[in-house]
Amino acid sequence: MIALSLAEIVAIVGGQPHDIPDPAVRVTGPVVYDSRAVRPGSLFAAFAGDRVDGHDYAAAAVASGAVAVLATRPVGAPAIVVDDVVQALGALARTVVERLGATAVALTGSAGKTSTKDLIAQLLQRRGPTVWPEGNLNNEIGLPITALRAEEDTRYLVLEMGARYIGDIRYLTGLVPPRIGLVLNVGTAHIGEFGGREQIAQAKGEMVESLPAAADGGVAVLNADDPLVRAMTSRTSARVLLFGESGEADVRAENVRLTATGQPAFRLRTPSGCSDVTLRLYGEHHVSNALAAAAVAHELGMSVDEIAVALSEAGTLSRWRMEVTERSDGVTIVNDAYNANPESMRAALRALAAMGGASQARGGRTWAVLGPMAELGDDSLAEHDAVGRLAVRLNVSKLVAVGGREASWLRLGAYNEGSWGEESVHVSDAEAAVDLLRGELRPGDVVLVKASRSAGLERVAQALLENATEGEVAGR
């Protein structure tokens, strides 16, 4: 972050200094909440969690080079004591961003946030120093941690904003007010908490409500193909820029198709012209993500040819998101196990079907190793059933449903759609899935691994790659 003295930080967060020998000492390193990530000059934020209390690691953090600890009580080391560490981080981030003057771009949506954030970051990096979240740091802790990574020369700040409840995005935009706000889609992620898609739309729309007016440079980038997102036009005084495949979109894709390996290609059309794009990413769902990124880049002055080249060269920056590795024996593992909701699950299955087309012609098979989708509330049974049915309709060769009740619903959906015999199976856990796959996989097979983060199915992908010769990770 930009260098601030401990005295300045005390004033910004309204805290009390404890055991600080020299208030003029500056924080010159990153703000971190994991003591293992401390670097010389860091500020360590101590959070008291359900299982781990960061205050217990304060001394170790300072010994590793932290200048001080942001804490809610004295810790026997240099500390700034505040009533609420989360609120203090937010106040610090707001002050740093105001001093910087960087252009803040914020995005939200039910699916595709992290992939789109990665694309936007790779495009804007070509224009100047850019800061973006590592992984999906998109909540009241992750967002200020990301913003505080900005330095004096930072030109663009790309921020991902998630929401579980009405008001979450309003709070986050209050910490780091964006000039450009992007809404990707309104789906069913967290529908159990919200109660319906209309409520989700209400929450996501807080993004465009936060933007400056058009006269002050505010721009709302909205998905023309999603009616609930497009309706947000009426909720903002910012200028609206539409993206999508709709003919009414300002930034749109034409002639969309998939390559033989399942990578999308299309003609990108913007108000400044058109150019051809072939993504390194897998699955047609990335077309919408790419268009959203293109719309932001266009707004910030990139030419259509610059955008097309950058999109065609961009890969994934975040782990376990359609991460494709071909083993030395010809088996391809697609690790998309970071998270899952009905929309992303359907997109991943369609990508698997596209990727498997060529391999099936040579005798290879497609495997969908799927686990539960969390936080779907009363819709959970129907959504898991629908995913199981879709796997059959897409002619996925083998469905392996992993876990408890939700996995049984996946398997039941496949069975009721006509998947009998050994075409679909239900196993209890990741270890059982690995045992099954190790005995069954053969050259040419393509294996998709996907579930909500809580299921931990990345262990399946990792185990299947452990003893294989490391291949090229596509899209990285």
N, C-alpha and C positions, 0 to 999 in steps of 0.2 A: 504494500500500500504506500501512499505518499507518506513521507516521514513526518510524524507528529511526536511532540514531546509528551511524556507522561502527564505533565501539568496540563497541557492542552486537552488530552483525552479525559482527564478528571473533570475539566470544565464542561466538555461536550456531553458526557454521560451523566453528569450530576452525581459523581461518586465521591468516596472518601479514600485518600491515600493511606496505605498501611505498609510500614517497613520499607518505604521507598527512600533510599539514601540520597538520590539526586533526581528531583522532578524534571530536570532539563534533559535527561536521557531520552533519546528518541527511539520510537518503534520504527524499524527500517525493514523488517521482514514481514511475512504473511501473518494474518490473524488465523489461528487454528483452534480446533476443539478436540483434537486427538494429540496427546502428548508425544506420540511417535512421529508426528509430522512437524514437530518444532524445528525451526532453523534459527541460526543466530539472528537476533533482532526481532524475533516473533513476539506477538501478544497471544497468550494462551487463555482461551475462554473456557471457564470451568462450569460444566452443567451437571446437575444432580439428576441422573436418570434412574430408571426402575431397578437396574442391575448394577450400574457403575456410577460412582460419584467422581466427577472430574476433579473436585477439590482434593481428593486423595492423591492425585498425580501432579499437584502444583509444584512441589519441590523438585520432582524429576524433570518437569518442563523447564523450570528455571535453570537447573543444572545442565540441560541440553542447549541452553542459549536463549530462552525466552527472557525478554526484558522485564516482564511483569505478568501478573495473572489478573484477569477480569473475573471477579468472584462475588458471591453473596455473603461471604464471611472471611475473616482473617485466616490466612493459610500458612503462616510461618515463613513467608517469602514475600518479596515485593508484590503488592496487590493493589488494585483499585476495586473497592468494595461498593457494590450497587444493590439496590433492592431486587432487580430483575435483570439477569444477564442478557436475555433475549431482547428486551427493550433497549438495553444499553448498546448492544450490537447494532440494532436498527438506527439508533440516533447517530452512532459513529458513521455508519454507512451513508446516511443521508447527508451528513456534513461533508464527507470526503467527495461524494458525487457532485455536490453543489460547487465545491472548489475546483473540480476538474474541468467542467464544461464539456465533457464527452457526450456524444449522442447516445442516448439510451434507447435500445430496441428491446421490447418485452413481448413474449409470446405465451399463449395458453391454448388449451384444447384438450379434448378427451383422449386423443391418441396422436402419436407422431411428434410430440413436443421435443423430445430429446434428439431425434433424428433431424428434425428441422433446425433446431438450434445448432447442431453440428454443421449443417450445410450453410446456414447464415454466417457462422463464424469463419468458415473456410473462404467464403466469398469476400467478406469484409476485410479479412486479413490482407487481401491484395490491395486494399485502399489505405491501410494504416494500422497501427498497433490496436489490437482487439482483445478484449477480455470476455470470456464466456465460462459457464459453469462446467466443472468436471463432473461427469455423470449426470445425475438429475437433481442437483442441489436447487430445489425450487420452492422451499418453504420458508418460514419465518427465521430459520437459522441459516439455511443454505444460501438464500438470496443475499443477505448482507455479507456473508463470508465471501461470496463471489465478487460483490461490488468492491469490497475492501482489498481485492487483489489489483485493482486499478492503480496505475502509476501516473506520474506527471505527463507522460507523452501518450497516454491512452486516448485513442480517438473514438473508438466504438465500444460500447458496453452492451453485450447481448445477454438477456436475462430470461430464464424460463420460470413461469409462475404456475404453480399447481393450486388446487383448491379441493377441500373436502366439505366445506360449509360456505353458505352465503356470507360474504364479508371478507373472506380470506384474501381474494385478489385486491379488493379495495385497500386492505391493510398493506399488502406488498407494494402496490403502486404508490402508496403514501411514503414508503421508505425510499424507493428509487423511482421517481416519476419518469415514465417513458415519454419520449417525443413520438415514437412510432410504436403502435400497439397492434399485434397480430393475433387473430383468433382463427385457429385451424379448423375446428369442428366441434360439434356437440354430440357426444355419444352416450354410452351407458356406464363408463368407468365411474365408480363410486356412487352408482345410482341408489345403492342401499342407504347411504347417508342422506342424499339429496331428496329422494322420494319420487323423482321423475325427470324426464329430459327437459321439461320446461323450467324446472328449478335449476338444473345444471346450466341451461342457457342464461338464466338470470345471473348466476354466479360468474360465468365466463364473460358476460357482457360488462361486468364491472371494469374490465380492461379498457374498453373504448370510452366508458364514462369518465375515466381518469385523464384522458388525453387533453392537451392544449387545444384551443380552437384552431380552425384552419388558418386564420389570420396570424396566429402565433406559431405556426409550423407543425401543428399536430396532424398526424396521418394515421388513420385506421385501415389496416390491411385485412380484408375479410374474404372468406371463402364463398364465392358466388354459387358453388354447387351444393351448399348446405343451407336449406331455408332458414333454420334457426339462427345461423350465423349471419346470413345476409340481412335478416330482419334487424340486426343490431345497428344498421345504418341510422335508424331513427333515434338511437340512444347516444349519439355522439355529435359534438360540434366540430370535430376534426374533419379534414378532407378524407374521403373514402376511396381506397384503391382496391378493386376486386381482382381476385385470382381464381383460376379454375379451368375447367374444360368447357364451360358455358360460353356461348358466343358473345355474351354480354360482359365477360371478364376483360379487364384491362390488360392483365397478364395471363395468357392462356396457353394450353398445349393443344396442338393439332396433330393428327395422324399418329396417335399413340399406339405403340406396338411393343411386344417383348422380343428380345433376341432369343436365340436357341438356348441360351443359358439362363433365361429368366430375368434379364436386365432391361429396364424400360428405355425406349428411344422415342423421341417426339420432336416436333417442330415447335420451338419456343417463339411466341409472338408477344411483343411488348409495344407500348406506344412509340418506341423509337426504332422498331424494325423486328426482324425475325432471324433465327439461326437454329441449327440442328443440335440436339443434345442426345447423348447416349450415356446413361448413368452407370456407374460402377456398382451401385447398390442393387439389391435383388427385390423384385416384387413391384407390381403396378401401383401399389399404394404410395410408393415413393414419388410418383409423378406429382401428386398434390403437394407433398412436402417440398419438392424442388420448385414448384411454381410459387409457393409462399416465400421461399428464400429468394427467388428471382425478383419477386415484387419488391421486397425490402431493398435488394441491391439496386434495382432500377431507381427506386426513390432516392437512394443515396448517390446516384450519379454514375453507376456503371453502365457501359454500353451493352447492347444485347449480345454482341460477339464476346465481350469479356465475360459476361454472365454464363454464356453457353460453354465456353472453355472451362471456366471454373467449376461449373456443375459436372461436366464430363470427367473432370479430374478428381472430384471430391470423393472422400470415403467416409467410413464411420470413425468417429473419435471416441465413442463410448462403448464399453465392453458389453458383450452378451446381447447385442442387438443385430440380428441377422448376420452374425459373424460366421463367415463361411470358410471352412478349412477342408482341403482334400488330403486324406491320408495317403501314405505311400502305396497302400494296397488298392487304391481306387475308390474307397468309400468316402463320401462327402458328408461332413457334419455341419449342420446349420444351428448354431447356438443363439437362440433368441429367447433365452430363459430369464432375462432381467425382469420382465413384467408381462402381464397379459390382461386384456379385457375383450369383450366380444368382437369389437371392431378390429383390433390388432390380431386377434386369433384368426379371424376369417381372412385377413390380408396375408398372414403368414402361410396359411394353408394354400391359398391361391398361388403364392410365390413358390411353395414346395411343388405344387402340381406343374407349374411352368418349368421349374428347374429339372424336374424328373422326366420331362418329355423325351429328351434325347437319351437319357440313361435307360428308360423303359424300352426304347426301340432296340437297345443292345442287351436286353435281359435284366437290367437293373431294376430296383424297386424303390418306391418312396415309402418312408416310415414317418408317421406323425407320433411323436412321443409327447403327450399332452398331459398337463396337470390342471389343478383347479384354478379358476378365475375368482379372485376374492372380491368382497364388498359389493355383491350384486343383489343382496336383499331377497325380496320375494321373487325376483326374476331369475334367481340362480338356476333352478331346475330347468326352466325353459331355455335359458341361454346355453347351458352345458349340453342339453339335448340337441339343440340346433347346431352346435359346433360338431358334435358327433355325426349328425346327419350330413353336414356339409363335407366332411372328410370322405364319406362314401360317394356323394355326388361328384366330387372332384377326382374320383378313382384313385385315391391314395391307397397304395397296396396294403399297408399294415397300420393299424391304429393301436398304440399302446397307451392306455389310460392309466395314469399313475396317481395313487393316493386313495382317499377314503370315499365319502359319499358323493362328492362332486365328480370324481373320476368314474364312479359307477354310472352316473347320469350320462357322461360322455359315451361310455361303452353302450348304454342302453339306447341312446340316440342312433348310434351306428347300427346296432342290431335291428332296430325298428325300421331303418332305412334299407335294410337288406344285407348287412354285413354279418354273415354267419360263419360258423366254423372257426378257423384260426385267423381270419382277416382282421379281427379286433380282439384285444385281450385287455383284461384289467389286472394290474399288479399293485401290490401294497405300497411300495416305496421306491426311491431312486435306486437303491441297491438291487432290488429285484428286477428293475428295468434294465440295468447294466448287465446283469447275469443273462437275461433273455437275449439281449442284443448281441452280446459277445459270441453267443453260440449260433446266431442266425445271419449276421451281416455277411455280405459277399461283395466283391468288386462291382462298382457301378451303382450301388445303393446310395440313396440320399436320405439323410436322417434329420428331421426337424425336431428340436427340443424347445418346448415353450410352456410356460405356466406363470402364474403370479409369483412375485419375488419370494413370498413367504414359503413357497413349496420347495425352494432350493434345488430346482432341477438342473441348474448349471453343473451340478455334480455328475449328472449323467453324461453331458457333453465332455466334461473334463476327463472323466474316466475312460471314455471311448477314445480320447486322444493321447492318453498317458503313454501308451506303449507304441504309438504309431510314430513314424518318422515325421518330423514337423514339416508340414506343407505350407504353401503360400496361403496367407489369410486374405481372401479376396475382399476388396473394398476397404482395406486398411491403409 
